Amino acid sequence: MKISEKDVILRIYLGESDHIKGRPLYEQIVLKARKLHLAGATVLHGILGFGVDSRLHTSKLLSLSDDLPVIVEIVDTEENINKLLPYIDEHVTEGLVTMEDVKVIKYRRG
């Protein structure tokens, strides 16, 4: 069975070295989203990127970076995503956050 609906995707662009109380910020965001019963979250690990300072972050062996790009993606209703935004506002001190409408197609058994 296929179900379509309109939702929102929240993307949070961070550095791997961003932490809260000694734990990775991306992990803390996912745990907070889970606590708020959001539909789900995925963390993507980048191999190359740069931010506002134009400093290149890469996973190449000869130029190892200790701050590779990380993206947290969360798809849910706008209402549910809005429950997480105060946490993001409080804890993301450097990074980029985007939110956009998406058409979601869910596949379910039965």
Buried (B, 14 or more C-beta within 10 A) or exposed (E): EEEEEEBBBBBBBBBBEBBEEEEBBBBBBBEBBEEBEBBEBEBEEBEEBEBEEEEEBBBEEEEEBEBBBBBBBBBBBEEBBEBBEEBBEEBBEEBEBEBEEEEBEEEEEE
